[in-house]
Amino acid sequence: MNWNDLTQNWAESYRALCNEFPRLEPSAMPFLKADQDRFESYLAATHDMSLKEAQDAFDAYLNRHLEGARHSA
């Protein structure tokens, strides 16, 4: 899964993101969902991570969901 895949079905993706990153605020999402860099910066700020940690955590999230999609296909 990549950023474009994730934003294609934002409602479903957002629920899964909240399971992984519980401090996401719905009110911030309209401004963040169009820009992966901005989203990762927000993720770092709201989850007490460095930007690098947030990027790594988000990459791991995307990779796990990519693997899940491959196994369900």
PAVEXMI-13142 format. One record per residue: residue number from 1; residue in three letters; x, y, z of N, C-alpha, C, O in turn. Coordinates in steps of 0.001 Angstrom, whole numbers, plus 500000, padded with zeros to 6 digits. Example, Ala and Ser with C-alpha at 12.3 -4.5 7.8 and 13.67 -1.06 7.14 Angstrom:
2
seq = 1 type = ALA n.X = 513190 n.Y = 494310 n.Z = 507800 ca.X = 512300 ca.Y = 495500 ca.Z = 507800 c.X = 513200 c.Y = 496700 c.Z = 507800 o.X = 514236 o.Y = 496681 o.Z = 508465
seq = 2 type = SER n.X = 512850 n.Y = 497750 n.Z = 507080 ca.X = 513670 ca.Y = 498940 ca.Z = 507140 c.X = 512900 c.Y = 500030 c.Z = 507870 o.X = 513409 o.Y = 501138 o.Z = 508039
# end
This chain:
73
seq = 1 type = MET n.X = 500859 n.Y = 498830 n.Z = 500000 ca.X = 500000 ca.Y = 500000 ca.Z = 500000 c.X = 500900 c.Y = 501226 c.Z = 500000 o.X = 501954 o.Y = 501240 o.Z = 500635
seq = 2 type = ASN n.X = 500470 n.Y = 502250 n.Z = 499282 ca.X = 501196 ca.Y = 503513 ca.Z = 499302 c.X = 500225 c.Y = 504643 c.Z = 499655 o.X = 499038 o.Y = 504408 o.Z = 499883
seq = 3 type = TRP n.X = 500737 n.Y = 505846 n.Z = 499696 ca.X = 499926 ca.Y = 506994 ca.Z = 500095 c.X = 498699 c.Y = 507148 c.Z = 499194 o.X = 497602 o.Y = 507416 o.Z = 499683
seq = 4 type = ASN n.X = 498878 n.Y = 506981 n.Z = 497893 ca.X = 497746 ca.Y = 507124 ca.Z = 496967 c.X = 496677 c.Y = 506067 c.Z = 497231 o.X = 495483 o.Y = 506368 o.Z = 497206
seq = 5 type = ASP n.X = 497104 n.Y = 504830 n.Z = 497484 ca.X = 496136 ca.Y = 503771 ca.Z = 497810 c.X = 495364 c.Y = 504132 c.Z = 499074 o.X = 494143 o.Y = 503986 o.Z = 499143
seq = 6 type = LEU n.X = 496096 n.Y = 504600 n.Z = 500057 ca.X = 495491 ca.Y = 504942 ca.Z = 501344 c.X = 494446 c.Y = 506046 c.Z = 501191 o.X = 493382 o.Y = 505978 o.Z = 501805
seq = 7 type = THR n.X = 494737 n.Y = 507048 n.Z = 500389 ca.X = 493806 ca.Y = 508180 ca.Z = 500264 c.X = 492635 c.Y = 507891 c.Z = 499325 o.X = 491660 o.Y = 508641 o.Z = 499318
seq = 8 type = GLN n.X = 492713 n.Y = 506824 n.Z = 498539 ca.X = 491600 ca.Y = 506481 ca.Z = 497654 c.X = 490336 c.Y = 506137 c.Z = 498432 o.X = 489227 o.Y = 506461 o.Z = 498006
seq = 9 type = ASN n.X = 490510 n.Y = 505481 n.Z = 499569 ca.X = 489368 ca.Y = 505134 ca.Z = 500421 c.X = 489679 c.Y = 505679 c.Z = 501811 o.X = 489956 o.Y = 504926 o.Z = 502745
seq = 10 type = TRP n.X = 489628 n.Y = 506983 n.Z = 501926 ca.X = 490085 ca.Y = 507650 ca.Z = 503140 c.X = 489304 c.Y = 507226 c.Z = 504382 o.X = 489905 o.Y = 507035 o.Z = 505439
seq = 11 type = ALA n.X = 488000 n.Y = 507075 n.Z = 504285 ca.X = 487192 ca.Y = 506740 ca.Z = 505465 c.X = 487653 c.Y = 505413 c.Z = 506073 o.X = 487856 o.Y = 505321 o.Z = 507284
seq = 12 type = GLU n.X = 487813 n.Y = 504411 n.Z = 505255 ca.X = 488280 ca.Y = 503113 ca.Z = 505751 c.X = 489722 c.Y = 503201 c.Z = 506240 o.X = 490062 o.Y = 502650 o.Z = 507287
seq = 13 type = SER n.X = 490549 n.Y = 503878 n.Z = 505496 ca.X = 491953 ca.Y = 504029 ca.Z = 505876 c.X = 492100 c.Y = 504789 c.Z = 507182 o.X = 492946 o.Y = 504452 o.Z = 508011
seq = 14 type = TYR n.X = 491286 n.Y = 505806 n.Z = 507367 ca.X = 491373 ca.Y = 506603 ca.Z = 508589 c.X = 491048 c.Y = 505751 c.Z = 509818 o.X = 491707 o.Y = 505876 o.Z = 510850
seq = 15 type = ARG n.X = 490050 n.Y = 504898 n.Z = 509714 ca.X = 489729 ca.Y = 504011 ca.Z = 510847 c.X = 490919 c.Y = 503120 c.Z = 511187 o.X = 491253 o.Y = 502952 o.Z = 512360
seq = 16 type = ALA n.X = 491554 n.Y = 502555 n.Z = 510179 ca.X = 492722 ca.Y = 501697 ca.Z = 510410 c.X = 493890 c.Y = 502513 c.Z = 510970 o.X = 494610 o.Y = 502041 o.Z = 511850
seq = 17 type = LEU n.X = 494078 n.Y = 503729 n.Z = 510467 ca.X = 495144 ca.Y = 504596 ca.Z = 510989 c.X = 494918 c.Y = 504905 c.Z = 512465 o.X = 495868 o.Y = 504929 o.Z = 513248
seq = 18 type = CYS n.X = 493672 n.Y = 505139 n.Z = 512844 ca.X = 493359 ca.Y = 505449 ca.Z = 514248 c.X = 493648 c.Y = 504262 c.Z = 515166 o.X = 494008 o.Y = 504445 o.Z = 516328
seq = 19 type = ASN n.X = 493490 n.Y = 503064 n.Z = 514650 ca.X = 493843 ca.Y = 501888 ca.Z = 515447 c.X = 495338 c.Y = 501848 c.Z = 515722 o.X = 495766 o.Y = 501439 o.Z = 516801
seq = 20 type = GLU n.X = 496118 n.Y = 502267 n.Z = 514760 ca.X = 497576 ca.Y = 502261 ca.Z = 514877 c.X = 498094 c.Y = 503502 c.Z = 515600 o.X = 499028 o.Y = 503423 o.Z = 516398
seq = 21 type = PHE n.X = 497479 n.Y = 504639 n.Z = 515315 ca.X = 497918 ca.Y = 505931 ca.Z = 515846 c.X = 496726 c.Y = 506614 c.Z = 516521 o.X = 496051 o.Y = 507429 o.Z = 515892
seq = 22 type = PRO n.X = 496463 n.Y = 506302 n.Z = 517769 ca.X = 495213 ca.Y = 506703 ca.Z = 518429 c.X = 495053 c.Y = 508201 c.Z = 518709 o.X = 493960 o.Y = 508633 o.Z = 519075
seq = 23 type = ARG n.X = 496074 n.Y = 508980 n.Z = 518552 ca.X = 495937 ca.Y = 510413 ca.Z = 518852 c.X = 495588 c.Y = 511255 c.Z = 517629 o.X = 495637 o.Y = 512483 o.Z = 517700
seq = 24 type = LEU n.X = 495244 n.Y = 510637 n.Z = 516534 ca.X = 494838 ca.Y = 511396 ca.Z = 515352 c.X = 493512 c.Y = 512091 c.Z = 515637 o.X = 492612 o.Y = 511514 o.Z = 516248
seq = 25 type = GLU n.X = 493406 n.Y = 513307 n.Z = 515197 ca.X = 492188 ca.Y = 514104 ca.Z = 515392 c.X = 491439 c.Y = 514224 c.Z = 514067 o.X = 492011 o.Y = 514676 o.Z = 513074
seq = 26 type = PRO n.X = 490179 n.Y = 513827 n.Z = 514040 ca.X = 489417 ca.Y = 513909 ca.Z = 512795 c.X = 489399 c.Y = 515309 c.Z = 512190 o.X = 489404 o.Y = 515451 o.Z = 510967
seq = 27 type = SER n.X = 489379 n.Y = 516329 n.Z = 513016 ca.X = 489311 ca.Y = 517700 ca.Z = 512501 c.X = 490562 c.Y = 518104 c.Z = 511729 o.X = 490507 o.Y = 519028 o.Z = 510918
seq = 28 type = ALA n.X = 491673 n.Y = 517441 n.Z = 511960 ca.X = 492921 ca.Y = 517773 ca.Z = 511255 c.X = 493032 c.Y = 517050 c.Z = 509916 o.X = 493793 o.Y = 517477 o.Z = 509048
seq = 29 type = MET n.X = 492301 n.Y = 515985 n.Z = 509740 ca.X = 492489 ca.Y = 515134 ca.Z = 508576 c.X = 492207 c.Y = 515804 c.Z = 507236 o.X = 492948 o.Y = 515540 o.Z = 506289
seq = 30 type = PRO n.X = 491202 n.Y = 516641 n.Z = 507091 ca.X = 490996 ca.Y = 517262 ca.Z = 505774 c.X = 492225 c.Y = 518035 c.Z = 505288 o.X = 492455 o.Y = 518141 o.Z = 504084
seq = 31 type = PHE n.X = 493001 n.Y = 518567 n.Z = 506208 ca.X = 494180 ca.Y = 519340 ca.Z = 505836 c.X = 495398 c.Y = 518461 c.Z = 505619 o.X = 496367 o.Y = 518885 o.Z = 504990
seq = 32 type = LEU n.X = 495359 n.Y = 517254 n.Z = 506129 ca.X = 496528 ca.Y = 516375 ca.Z = 506103 c.X = 496466 c.Y = 515297 c.Z = 505040 o.X = 497504 o.Y = 514850 o.Z = 504551
seq = 33 type = LYS n.X = 495280 n.Y = 514877 n.Z = 504680 ca.X = 495173 ca.Y = 513713 ca.Z = 503803 c.X = 495677 c.Y = 513967 c.Z = 502385 o.X = 495890 o.Y = 513013 o.Z = 501637
seq = 34 type = ALA n.X = 495867 n.Y = 515191 n.Z = 502006 ca.X = 496359 ca.Y = 515492 ca.Z = 500667 c.X = 497878 c.Y = 515539 c.Z = 500588 o.X = 498432 o.Y = 515677 o.Z = 499497
seq = 35 type = ASP n.X = 498559 n.Y = 515426 n.Z = 501719 ca.X = 500013 ca.Y = 515625 ca.Z = 501728 c.X = 500673 c.Y = 514674 c.Z = 502727 o.X = 500531 o.Y = 514843 o.Z = 503938
seq = 36 type = GLN n.X = 501383 n.Y = 513693 n.Z = 502225 ca.X = 502006 ca.Y = 512696 ca.Z = 503093 c.X = 503034 c.Y = 513322 c.Z = 504032 o.X = 503100 o.Y = 512953 o.Z = 505205
seq = 37 type = ASP n.X = 503833 n.Y = 514258 n.Z = 503536 ca.X = 504840 ca.Y = 514901 ca.Z = 504394 c.X = 504178 c.Y = 515637 c.Z = 505553 o.X = 504636 o.Y = 515557 o.Z = 506693
seq = 38 type = ARG n.X = 503118 n.Y = 516340 n.Z = 505259 ca.X = 502393 ca.Y = 517064 ca.Z = 506305 c.X = 501782 c.Y = 516082 c.Z = 507307 o.X = 501814 o.Y = 516321 o.Z = 508514
seq = 39 type = PHE n.X = 501226 n.Y = 514978 n.Z = 506803 ca.X = 500656 ca.Y = 513968 ca.Z = 507674 c.X = 501726 c.Y = 513390 c.Z = 508602 o.X = 501484 o.Y = 513235 o.Z = 509799
seq = 40 type = GLU n.X = 502897 n.Y = 513073 n.Z = 508068 ca.X = 503965 ca.Y = 512505 ca.Z = 508886 c.X = 504452 c.Y = 513498 c.Z = 509940 o.X = 504776 o.Y = 513099 o.Z = 511058
seq = 41 type = SER n.X = 504507 n.Y = 514764 n.Z = 509601 ca.X = 504876 ca.Y = 515794 ca.Z = 510581 c.X = 503842 c.Y = 515878 c.Z = 511696 o.X = 504192 o.Y = 515988 o.Z = 512871
seq = 42 type = TYR n.X = 502580 n.Y = 515824 n.Z = 511323 ca.X = 501494 ca.Y = 515835 ca.Z = 512306 c.X = 501573 c.Y = 514595 c.Z = 513191 o.X = 501413 o.Y = 514683 o.Z = 514408
seq = 43 type = LEU n.X = 501818 n.Y = 513452 n.Z = 512582 ca.X = 501941 ca.Y = 512205 ca.Z = 513320 c.X = 503057 c.Y = 512311 c.Z = 514358 o.X = 502883 o.Y = 511894 o.Z = 515503
seq = 44 type = ALA n.X = 504181 n.Y = 512859 n.Z = 513967 ca.X = 505301 ca.Y = 513037 ca.Z = 514897 c.X = 504893 c.Y = 513929 c.Z = 516062 o.X = 505166 o.Y = 513610 o.Z = 517219
seq = 45 type = ALA n.X = 504249 n.Y = 515032 n.Z = 515761 ca.X = 503873 ca.Y = 515994 ca.Z = 516800 c.X = 502832 c.Y = 515434 c.Z = 517769 o.X = 502892 o.Y = 515708 o.Z = 518968
seq = 46 type = THR n.X = 501894 n.Y = 514665 n.Z = 517264 ca.X = 500808 ca.Y = 514182 ca.Z = 518121 c.X = 501131 c.Y = 512887 c.Z = 518851 o.X = 500427 o.Y = 512516 o.Z = 519789
seq = 47 type = HIS n.X = 502178 n.Y = 512198 n.Z = 518437 ca.X = 502512 ca.Y = 510911 ca.Z = 519047 c.X = 503901 c.Y = 510916 c.Z = 519693 o.X = 504495 o.Y = 509860 o.Z = 519911
seq = 48 type = ASP n.X = 504400 n.Y = 512092 n.Z = 519991 ca.X = 505673 ca.Y = 512232 ca.Z = 520706 c.X = 506805 c.Y = 511455 c.Z = 520039 o.X = 507533 o.Y = 510705 o.Z = 520688
seq = 49 type = MET n.X = 506935 n.Y = 511653 n.Z = 518723 ca.X = 507987 ca.Y = 511000 ca.Z = 517947 c.X = 508789 c.Y = 512061 c.Z = 517223 o.X = 508318 o.Y = 513175 o.Z = 516998
seq = 50 type = SER n.X = 510000 n.Y = 511699 n.Z = 516865 ca.X = 510750 ca.Y = 512552 ca.Z = 515944 c.X = 510133 c.Y = 512360 c.Z = 514556 o.X = 509364 o.Y = 511425 o.Z = 514337
seq = 51 type = LEU n.X = 510474 n.Y = 513247 n.Z = 513629 ca.X = 509954 ca.Y = 513097 ca.Z = 512277 c.X = 510414 c.Y = 511766 c.Z = 511688 o.X = 509628 o.Y = 511080 o.Z = 511035
seq = 52 type = LYS n.X = 511653 n.Y = 511396 n.Z = 511905 ca.X = 512181 ca.Y = 510132 ca.Z = 511388 c.X = 511423 c.Y = 508941 c.Z = 511988 o.X = 511085 o.Y = 507997 o.Z = 511273
seq = 53 type = GLU n.X = 511161 n.Y = 508982 n.Z = 513281 ca.X = 510397 ca.Y = 507907 ca.Z = 513921 c.X = 508989 c.Y = 507808 c.Z = 513337 o.X = 508484 o.Y = 506710 o.Z = 513103
seq = 54 type = ALA n.X = 508364 n.Y = 508952 n.Z = 513105 ca.X = 507017 ca.Y = 508963 ca.Z = 512521 c.X = 507042 c.Y = 508416 c.Z = 511101 o.X = 506168 o.Y = 507637 o.Z = 510721
seq = 55 type = GLN n.X = 508023 n.Y = 508812 n.Z = 510325 ca.X = 508144 ca.Y = 508304 ca.Z = 508952 c.X = 508347 c.Y = 506790 c.Z = 508961 o.X = 507729 o.Y = 506072 o.Z = 508175
seq = 56 type = ASP n.X = 509208 n.Y = 506313 n.Z = 509844 ca.X = 509459 ca.Y = 504873 ca.Z = 509937 c.X = 508209 c.Y = 504121 c.Z = 510387 o.X = 507895 o.Y = 503061 o.Z = 509845
seq = 57 type = ALA n.X = 507497 n.Y = 504662 n.Z = 511372 ca.X = 506279 ca.Y = 504024 ca.Z = 511862 c.X = 505214 c.Y = 503989 c.Z = 510769 o.X = 504513 o.Y = 502989 o.Z = 510614
seq = 58 type = PHE n.X = 505093 n.Y = 505067 n.Z = 510021 ca.X = 504104 ca.Y = 505120 ca.Z = 508958 c.X = 504480 c.Y = 504186 c.Z = 507812 o.X = 503613 o.Y = 503518 o.Z = 507248
seq = 59 type = ASP n.X = 505768 n.Y = 504134 n.Z = 507463 ca.X = 506222 ca.Y = 503189 ca.Z = 506435 c.X = 505923 c.Y = 501754 c.Z = 506850 o.X = 505474 o.Y = 500949 o.Z = 506034
seq = 60 type = ALA n.X = 506171 n.Y = 501435 n.Z = 508111 ca.X = 505893 ca.Y = 500089 ca.Z = 508615 c.X = 504394 c.Y = 499798 c.Z = 508527 o.X = 503995 o.Y = 498695 o.Z = 508153
seq = 61 type = TYR n.X = 503574 n.Y = 500777 n.Z = 508869 ca.X = 502119 ca.Y = 500638 ca.Z = 508765 c.X = 501722 c.Y = 500326 c.Z = 507313 o.X = 500964 o.Y = 499389 o.Z = 507062
seq = 62 type = LEU n.X = 502233 n.Y = 501111 n.Z = 506371 ca.X = 501906 ca.Y = 500900 ca.Z = 504965 c.X = 502361 c.Y = 499522 c.Z = 504501 o.X = 501634 o.Y = 498840 o.Z = 503780
seq = 63 type = ASN n.X = 503554 n.Y = 499110 n.Z = 504908 ca.X = 504069 ca.Y = 497799 ca.Z = 504501 c.X = 503227 c.Y = 496660 c.Z = 505061 o.X = 502972 o.Y = 495676 o.Z = 504366
seq = 64 type = ARG n.X = 502794 n.Y = 496787 n.Z = 506315 ca.X = 501935 ca.Y = 495752 ca.Z = 506898 c.X = 500622 c.Y = 495646 c.Z = 506132 o.X = 500127 o.Y = 494545 o.Z = 505891
seq = 65 type = HIS n.X = 500068 n.Y = 496770 n.Z = 505757 ca.X = 498805 ca.Y = 496759 ca.Z = 505030 c.X = 498984 c.Y = 496301 c.Z = 503592 o.X = 498062 o.Y = 495735 o.Z = 503005
seq = 66 type = LEU n.X = 500150 n.Y = 496536 n.Z = 503020 ca.X = 500462 ca.Y = 496016 ca.Z = 501692 c.X = 500512 c.Y = 494499 c.Z = 501751 o.X = 499942 o.Y = 493822 o.Z = 500896
seq = 67 type = GLU n.X = 501191 n.Y = 493965 n.Z = 502755 ca.X = 501264 ca.Y = 492519 ca.Z = 502921 c.X = 499874 c.Y = 491921 c.Z = 503129 o.X = 499549 o.Y = 490880 o.Z = 502557
seq = 68 type = GLY n.X = 499061 n.Y = 492581 n.Z = 503946 ca.X = 497700 ca.Y = 492103 ca.Z = 504177 c.X = 496871 c.Y = 492074 c.Z = 502899 o.X = 496096 o.Y = 491146 o.Z = 502674
seq = 69 type = ALA n.X = 497040 n.Y = 493095 n.Z = 502068 ca.X = 496306 ca.Y = 493157 ca.Z = 500809 c.X = 496757 c.Y = 492047 c.Z = 499860 o.X = 495943 o.Y = 491487 o.Z = 499125
seq = 70 type = ARG n.X = 498049 n.Y = 491729 n.Z = 499874 ca.X = 498565 ca.Y = 490658 ca.Z = 499014 c.X = 498006 c.Y = 489306 c.Z = 499444 o.X = 497670 o.Y = 488473 o.Z = 498603
seq = 71 type = HIS n.X = 497909 n.Y = 489091 n.Z = 500755 ca.X = 497431 ca.Y = 487814 ca.Z = 501259 c.X = 495926 c.Y = 487630 c.Z = 501064 o.X = 495447 o.Y = 486500 o.Z = 500971
seq = 72 type = SER n.X = 495184 n.Y = 488725 n.Z = 501001 ca.X = 493733 ca.Y = 488606 ca.Z = 500826 c.X = 493329 c.Y = 488587 c.Z = 499365 o.X = 492165 o.Y = 488350 o.Z = 499042
seq = 73 type = ALA n.X = 494287 n.Y = 488835 n.Z = 498478 ca.X = 493972 ca.Y = 488858 ca.Z = 497017 c.X = 493935 c.Y = 487472 c.Z = 496425 o.X = 493689 o.Y = 487318 o.Z = 495229
# end
